[in-house]
Amino acid sequence: MAKKENRFIKVYSQGGGFTGPGFYVLVDKQTGVNYVYASGGYGGGITPLLNRDGTPVVTPVPNQYEE
């Protein structure tokens, strides 16, 4: 069976622990769109990271990550 590649890369993390809150920035390897994932206790949520003008933050995707 072929290994399935992960679509997201974790590029930043802050906090997080056993049950403490944590914040992570994930980059979609296909689109370059950045997402913020926040977790704490038994819950969590994800949302696109936005610029001041409301457009999504997009990181150029290196060729090594493109499919």
N, CA, C and O atoms as CSV, one atom per row, in Angstrom:
chain,resi,resn,atom,element,x,y,z
A,1,MET,N,N,0.845,-1.172,0.000
A,1,MET,CA,C,0.000,0.000,0.000
A,1,MET,C,C,0.893,1.238,0.000
A,1,MET,O,O,1.849,1.322,0.771
A,2,ALA,N,N,0.576,2.200,-0.871
A,2,ALA,CA,C,1.367,3.421,-0.983
A,2,ALA,C,C,1.123,4.326,0.228
A,2,ALA,O,O,0.023,4.379,0.778
A,3,LYS,N,N,2.179,5.033,0.622
A,3,LYS,CA,C,2.056,5.966,1.744
A,3,LYS,C,C,1.301,7.209,1.284
A,3,LYS,O,O,1.628,7.794,0.252
A,4,LYS,N,N,0.291,7.607,2.053
A,4,LYS,CA,C,-0.487,8.794,1.736
A,4,LYS,C,C,0.231,10.010,2.296
A,4,LYS,O,O,0.610,10.035,3.467
A,5,GLU,N,N,0.415,11.015,1.453
A,5,GLU,CA,C,1.088,12.239,1.875
A,5,GLU,C,C,0.129,13.142,2.642
A,5,GLU,O,O,-1.056,13.212,2.316
A,6,ASN,N,N,0.634,13.826,3.649
A,6,ASN,CA,C,-0.165,14.791,4.398
A,6,ASN,C,C,-0.344,16.051,3.569
A,6,ASN,O,O,0.581,16.488,2.885
A,7,ARG,N,N,-1.539,16.635,3.630
A,7,ARG,CA,C,-1.827,17.835,2.857
A,7,ARG,C,C,-1.373,19.102,3.570
A,7,ARG,O,O,-1.091,20.104,2.914
A,8,PHE,N,N,-1.297,19.078,4.907
A,8,PHE,CA,C,-0.978,20.275,5.671
A,8,PHE,C,C,0.394,20.170,6.334
A,8,PHE,O,O,0.841,19.087,6.712
A,9,ILE,N,N,1.049,21.329,6.464
A,9,ILE,CA,C,2.340,21.439,7.141
A,9,ILE,C,C,2.138,22.354,8.342
A,9,ILE,O,O,1.561,23.433,8.206
A,10,LYS,N,N,2.608,21.933,9.525
A,10,LYS,CA,C,2.565,22.806,10.704
A,10,LYS,C,C,3.808,23.682,10.647
A,10,LYS,O,O,4.929,23.177,10.711
A,11,VAL,N,N,3.612,25.007,10.525
A,11,VAL,CA,C,4.733,25.929,10.396
A,11,VAL,C,C,4.983,26.756,11.651
A,11,VAL,O,O,6.022,27.405,11.768
A,12,TYR,N,N,4.029,26.739,12.600
A,12,TYR,CA,C,4.193,27.519,13.830
A,12,TYR,C,C,3.318,26.900,14.910
A,12,TYR,O,O,2.208,26.443,14.636
A,13,SER,N,N,3.820,26.888,16.127
A,13,SER,CA,C,3.000,26.447,17.257
A,13,SER,C,C,3.328,27.301,18.475
A,13,SER,O,O,4.457,27.758,18.653
A,14,GLN,N,N,2.320,27.502,19.300
A,14,GLN,CA,C,2.472,28.296,20.522
A,14,GLN,C,C,1.606,27.663,21.595
A,14,GLN,O,O,0.437,27.356,21.360
A,15,GLY,N,N,2.177,27.472,22.762
A,15,GLY,CA,C,1.422,26.891,23.865
A,15,GLY,C,C,1.162,25.418,23.622
A,15,GLY,O,O,1.962,24.714,23.005
A,16,GLY,N,N,0.051,24.986,24.111
A,16,GLY,CA,C,-0.303,23.574,23.969
A,16,GLY,C,C,0.414,22.756,25.020
A,16,GLY,O,O,1.570,23.030,25.344
A,17,GLY,N,N,-0.205,21.838,25.510
A,17,GLY,CA,C,0.335,20.953,26.512
A,17,GLY,C,C,-0.660,19.836,26.664
A,17,GLY,O,O,-1.429,19.550,25.746
A,18,PHE,N,N,-0.650,19.216,27.791
A,18,PHE,CA,C,-1.572,18.100,27.962
A,18,PHE,C,C,-3.023,18.539,27.792
A,18,PHE,O,O,-3.762,17.936,27.014
A,19,THR,N,N,-3.438,19.580,28.508
A,19,THR,CA,C,-4.807,20.076,28.345
A,19,THR,C,C,-4.854,21.580,28.144
A,19,THR,O,O,-5.937,22.154,28.028
A,20,GLY,N,N,-3.691,22.230,28.101
A,20,GLY,CA,C,-3.665,23.673,27.945
A,20,GLY,C,C,-3.966,24.105,26.529
A,20,GLY,O,O,-3.884,23.307,25.595
A,21,PRO,N,N,-4.316,25.382,26.368
A,21,PRO,CA,C,-4.617,25.878,25.028
A,21,PRO,C,C,-3.376,25.893,24.150
A,21,PRO,O,O,-2.262,26.106,24.630
A,22,GLY,N,N,-3.581,25.666,22.869
A,22,GLY,CA,C,-2.487,25.701,21.912
A,22,GLY,C,C,-2.951,26.335,20.617
A,22,GLY,O,O,-4.114,26.208,20.234
A,23,PHE,N,N,-2.044,27.012,19.951
A,23,PHE,CA,C,-2.330,27.649,18.673
A,23,PHE,C,C,-1.314,27.162,17.664
A,23,PHE,O,O,-0.122,27.071,17.960
A,24,TYR,N,N,-1.793,26.848,16.463
A,24,TYR,CA,C,-0.934,26.307,15.416
A,24,TYR,C,C,-1.284,26.983,14.099
A,24,TYR,O,O,-2.450,27.270,13.830
A,25,VAL,N,N,-0.264,27.237,13.278
A,25,VAL,CA,C,-0.497,27.728,11.920
A,25,VAL,C,C,-0.166,26.576,10.982
A,25,VAL,O,O,0.927,26.010,11.017
A,26,LEU,N,N,-1.142,26.246,10.144
A,26,LEU,CA,C,-1.001,25.163,9.183
A,26,LEU,C,C,-1.038,25.751,7.781
A,26,LEU,O,O,-1.786,26.693,7.523
A,27,VAL,N,N,-0.235,25.200,6.872
A,27,VAL,CA,C,-0.242,25.634,5.479
A,27,VAL,C,C,-0.706,24.476,4.617
A,27,VAL,O,O,-0.194,23.361,4.723
A,28,ASP,N,N,-1.677,24.751,3.765
A,28,ASP,CA,C,-2.174,23.770,2.804
A,28,ASP,C,C,-1.138,23.657,1.686
A,28,ASP,O,O,-0.862,24.643,1.002
A,29,LYS,N,N,-0.564,22.476,1.494
A,29,LYS,CA,C,0.494,22.283,0.506
A,29,LYS,C,C,-0.003,22.442,-0.926
A,29,LYS,O,O,0.802,22.689,-1.824
A,30,GLN,N,N,-1.287,22.310,-1.161
A,30,GLN,CA,C,-1.816,22.437,-2.518
A,30,GLN,C,C,-2.146,23.874,-2.889
A,30,GLN,O,O,-1.954,24.275,-4.037
A,31,THR,N,N,-2.644,24.659,-1.929
A,31,THR,CA,C,-3.086,26.025,-2.225
A,31,THR,C,C,-2.204,27.104,-1.625
A,31,THR,O,O,-2.210,28.237,-2.108
A,32,GLY,N,N,-1.443,26.783,-0.582
A,32,GLY,CA,C,-0.628,27.774,0.112
A,32,GLY,C,C,-1.401,28.575,1.144
A,32,GLY,O,O,-0.809,29.415,1.822
A,33,VAL,N,N,-2.709,28.348,1.288
A,33,VAL,CA,C,-3.527,29.083,2.249
A,33,VAL,C,C,-3.118,28.687,3.670
A,33,VAL,O,O,-2.919,27.509,3.965
A,34,ASN,N,N,-2.997,29.694,4.550
A,34,ASN,CA,C,-2.639,29.488,5.954
A,34,ASN,C,C,-3.895,29.408,6.805
A,34,ASN,O,O,-4.854,30.146,6.582
A,35,TYR,N,N,-3.886,28.509,7.781
A,35,TYR,CA,C,-5.005,28.333,8.697
A,35,TYR,C,C,-4.492,28.401,10.130
A,35,TYR,O,O,-3.366,27.992,10.415
A,36,VAL,N,N,-5.324,28.918,11.029
A,36,VAL,CA,C,-5.022,28.920,12.456
A,36,VAL,C,C,-5.893,27.850,13.095
A,36,VAL,O,O,-7.111,27.838,12.918
A,37,TYR,N,N,-5.258,26.954,13.839
A,37,TYR,CA,C,-5.969,25.936,14.593
A,37,TYR,C,C,-5.739,26.216,16.063
A,37,TYR,O,O,-4.595,26.324,16.506
A,38,ALA,N,N,-6.810,26.332,16.819
A,38,ALA,CA,C,-6.723,26.566,18.264
A,38,ALA,C,C,-7.340,25.380,18.977
A,38,ALA,O,O,-8.423,24.920,18.617
A,39,SER,N,N,-6.641,24.887,19.994
A,39,SER,CA,C,-7.172,23.762,20.757
A,39,SER,C,C,-7.029,24.047,22.242
A,39,SER,O,O,-6.141,24.780,22.677
A,40,GLY,N,N,-7.916,23.456,22.991
A,40,GLY,CA,C,-7.863,23.590,24.432
A,40,GLY,C,C,-8.821,22.595,25.069
A,40,GLY,O,O,-9.990,22.519,24.691
A,41,GLY,N,N,-8.324,21.837,26.032
A,41,GLY,CA,C,-9.173,20.845,26.682
A,41,GLY,C,C,-9.658,19.818,25.684
A,41,GLY,O,O,-8.861,19.142,25.033
A,42,TYR,N,N,-10.980,19.705,25.565
A,42,TYR,CA,C,-11.571,18.731,24.652
A,42,TYR,C,C,-12.078,19.356,23.364
A,42,TYR,O,O,-12.742,18.681,22.577
A,43,GLY,N,N,-11.781,20.631,23.128
A,43,GLY,CA,C,-12.310,21.305,21.948
A,43,GLY,C,C,-11.225,21.919,21.097
A,43,GLY,O,O,-10.060,21.971,21.492
A,44,GLY,N,N,-11.612,22.379,19.936
A,44,GLY,CA,C,-10.689,23.032,19.029
A,44,GLY,C,C,-11.449,23.619,17.858
A,44,GLY,O,O,-12.627,23.326,17.654
A,45,GLY,N,N,-10.769,24.446,17.097
A,45,GLY,CA,C,-11.391,25.037,15.921
A,45,GLY,C,C,-10.332,25.495,14.937
A,45,GLY,O,O,-9.174,25.701,15.299
A,46,ILE,N,N,-10.743,25.651,13.688
A,46,ILE,CA,C,-9.816,26.058,12.641
A,46,ILE,C,C,-10.479,27.135,11.794
A,46,ILE,O,O,-11.687,27.104,11.561
A,47,THR,N,N,-9.663,28.097,11.332
A,47,THR,CA,C,-10.167,29.172,10.484
A,47,THR,C,C,-9.021,29.662,9.606
A,47,THR,O,O,-7.859,29.547,9.996
A,48,PRO,N,N,-9.326,30.209,8.421
A,48,PRO,CA,C,-8.254,30.772,7.588
A,48,PRO,C,C,-7.619,31.967,8.298
A,48,PRO,O,O,-8.300,32.717,8.998
A,49,LEU,N,N,-6.337,32.134,8.115
A,49,LEU,CA,C,-5.615,33.293,8.632
A,49,LEU,C,C,-5.774,34.402,7.597
A,49,LEU,O,O,-5.495,34.190,6.417
A,50,LEU,N,N,-6.222,35.587,8.029
A,50,LEU,CA,C,-6.548,36.662,7.096
A,50,LEU,C,C,-5.606,37.850,7.205
A,50,LEU,O,O,-5.086,38.156,8.278
A,51,ASN,N,N,-5.397,38.515,6.067
A,51,ASN,CA,C,-4.672,39.782,6.024
A,51,ASN,C,C,-5.594,40.891,6.507
A,51,ASN,O,O,-6.780,40.658,6.743
A,52,ARG,N,N,-5.057,42.087,6.652
A,52,ARG,CA,C,-5.863,43.224,7.114
A,52,ARG,C,C,-7.047,43.513,6.202
A,52,ARG,O,O,-8.097,43.956,6.666
A,53,ASP,N,N,-6.881,43.264,4.898
A,53,ASP,CA,C,-7.952,43.559,3.953
A,53,ASP,C,C,-8.968,42.415,3.822
A,53,ASP,O,O,-9.878,42.489,2.996
A,54,GLY,N,N,-8.817,41.364,4.630
A,54,GLY,CA,C,-9.771,40.271,4.631
A,54,GLY,C,C,-9.458,39.138,3.679
A,54,GLY,O,O,-10.195,38.153,3.628
A,55,THR,N,N,-8.378,39.256,2.922
A,55,THR,CA,C,-7.981,38.174,2.016
A,55,THR,C,C,-7.168,37.146,2.794
A,55,THR,O,O,-6.506,37.501,3.769
A,56,PRO,N,N,-7.202,35.885,2.386
A,56,PRO,CA,C,-6.439,34.870,3.109
A,56,PRO,C,C,-4.928,35.053,2.929
A,56,PRO,O,O,-4.457,35.479,1.875
A,57,VAL,N,N,-4.186,34.720,3.989
A,57,VAL,CA,C,-2.728,34.719,3.913
A,57,VAL,C,C,-2.323,33.502,3.086
A,57,VAL,O,O,-2.722,32.376,3.386
A,58,VAL,N,N,-1.529,33.738,2.045
A,58,VAL,CA,C,-1.084,32.655,1.174
A,58,VAL,C,C,0.438,32.628,1.176
A,58,VAL,O,O,1.087,33.641,0.916
A,59,THR,N,N,0.998,31.461,1.470
A,59,THR,CA,C,2.437,31.247,1.460
A,59,THR,C,C,2.802,30.570,0.153
A,59,THR,O,O,2.175,29.579,-0.221
A,60,PRO,N,N,3.815,31.087,-0.558
A,60,PRO,CA,C,4.237,30.378,-1.772
A,60,PRO,C,C,4.609,28.939,-1.414
A,60,PRO,O,O,5.334,28.700,-0.449
A,61,VAL,N,N,4.111,27.993,-2.191
A,61,VAL,CA,C,4.335,26.583,-1.922
A,61,VAL,C,C,5.567,26.122,-2.690
A,61,VAL,O,O,5.586,26.185,-3.919
A,62,PRO,N,N,6.604,25.656,-1.977
A,62,PRO,CA,C,7.794,25.150,-2.664
A,62,PRO,C,C,7.449,23.943,-3.537
A,62,PRO,O,O,6.525,23.193,-3.222
A,63,ASN,N,N,8.178,23.757,-4.621
A,63,ASN,CA,C,7.937,22.642,-5.538
A,63,ASN,C,C,7.949,21.294,-4.833
A,63,ASN,O,O,7.224,20.386,-5.241
A,64,GLN,N,N,8.751,21.140,-3.788
A,64,GLN,CA,C,8.848,19.862,-3.114
A,64,GLN,C,C,7.551,19.428,-2.456
A,64,GLN,O,O,7.369,18.250,-2.151
A,65,TYR,N,N,6.626,20.397,-2.231
A,65,TYR,CA,C,5.358,20.067,-1.601
A,65,TYR,C,C,4.220,19.911,-2.586
A,65,TYR,O,O,3.181,19.346,-2.248
A,66,GLU,N,N,4.402,20.407,-3.808
A,66,GLU,CA,C,3.331,20.321,-4.789
A,66,GLU,C,C,3.128,18.892,-5.227
A,66,GLU,O,O,4.071,18.101,-5.276
A,67,GLU,N,N,1.904,18.570,-5.542
A,67,GLU,CA,C,1.580,17.203,-5.992
A,67,GLU,C,C,1.403,17.176,-7.470
A,67,GLU,O,O,1.126,16.120,-8.040
